[in-house]
Amino acid sequence: MALSGGAGGGASLAGSGVQAVNKMFTDVDSFIDNTGNVNKSVRAASLTLTATNTSSITSNAGSASIGASFGAGGGVSVTIGVALAKNELDNNTRAYIRNADNVGTGTGKIALDATANNTIEAISVAATLAVSGGAGGGLSLAGAGADANNTISGETAAYMDGSTVVSAGDVALDAENTSKIKATITGVAIGGSGGAGGGISGAIGAAVAQNNLGTSSNRLKVQAYLKIRPSPPAVSRA
């Protein structure tokens, strides 16, 4: 905040800025992987592998500036406010059986469940006020800008790859992603001037939001699949 005044006039300049950056990178895996020793066996009445990811980012970025100038000769007031927010969630959530030659159940099913419910909630607000006046007139300029860039990416997968699996019940692969982004972006600028000689005021407010579920180079993937290689690995129900 800047204030000025005097018999000959006054000039005030005020500026404020804030930037918030939040990033999260995680792997949430539930798996059987016998890559090191394919001869090991896994036996159970039933088998369930569950991977669940509920990561979240809540970001609040705000800036405000006030400028006022008065004087008999007039006044000049200039204010600028900027608020920037960048939030990124890049998480992998996977449930899988890989390179296992001897996995089976005696009475129940085999179920692989991968669930992602990631959330970004972002608020970015910039506000400015410029006021000037005097007998000679006044000049007020106010500018405010708010920007938020939010991205959720990563892989959600339930799969079997290169394994021999025998199930006494059903075989179920389930991959689900219900991630979401909620962004509130506001830019407010107010300018006011007056005086016997007239007044000039200008105000500009801008707000920009970019929300991405995946990007061209890092897509948001949701997959449930069986990958059977040419050799013996297979999936069957007993």
Residue, then its C-alpha position, 0 to 999 in steps of 0.5 A: m500500500a502506498l499513500s502520498g499527498g502535499a500542497g503541490g500534489g503527490a505520486s504513489l506507486a504500489g505493487s504486490g506479487v505472489q507465486a505458489v508452486n506445488k508438485m507431487f510425484t508418487d508410485v502406489d503399487s500392489f504387485i507380485d513380481n517374480t522377475g528375479n526367480v520365476n520358479k517361486s510360487v504363490r498359492a492362496a484360497s483367493l487373491t486380491l491386489t489393491a492399489t488406491n491413490t487419493s492424493s490432493i493439492t489445495s493451493n491459495a494464492g492472493s495478492a493485493s495493492i492499494g495506491a492513493s495520492f492527493g494534493a492541491g496540484g493533483g496526484v498520480s497513483v499507479t498500482i500493480g498486483v500479480a498472483l501465480a499458481k502452478n500445481e502438478l500431480d504425476n502419480n502412478t497407481r498399479a496393481y499387477i502380476r508380472n513374470a510369475d510362473n506359478v500363481g493360483t487360488g484354491t477356492g476363490k477368485i483373483a482380483l486386481d484393482a487400481t483406483a486413482n482419485n487425485t484432486i487439485e483445488a486452486i484459487s488465485v486472486a489478484a486485486t488492485l486499487a488506485v485513487s488520485g485527486g486534487a485541484g489540478g486533476g488526477l491520474s490513476l492506473a491499476g493493473a491486476g493479473a491472476d494465472a493458474n496452471n494445473t496438471i494431473s497425469g500418470e498411469t492407472a493400471a491393473y494387468m497381468d504380464g508374462s505369468t501363468v495364473v490358475s484361478a478357482g474363481d473369476v479373474a477380474l482386472d479393474a482400473e479406474n481414474t476419477s481425478k479432477i481439477k477445480a480452479t477459481i481465478t480472479g483478477v480485479a483492478i479499480g482506478g479512480s481519479g478526480g479534480a477541478g482540472g479533470g481526471i484520468s483513470g485506467a484499470i485492467g484485470a486479467a485472469v487465466a486458467q489452464n487445466n490439463l488432465g494429462t499432456s501430449s508428452n505425459r498422457l493420463k493412462v487408464q488400462a486393464y489388460l492381459k499381456i501374454r507372451p509367445s512362451p508358456p505363460a497363460v491365465s486360466r480358470a480351474 
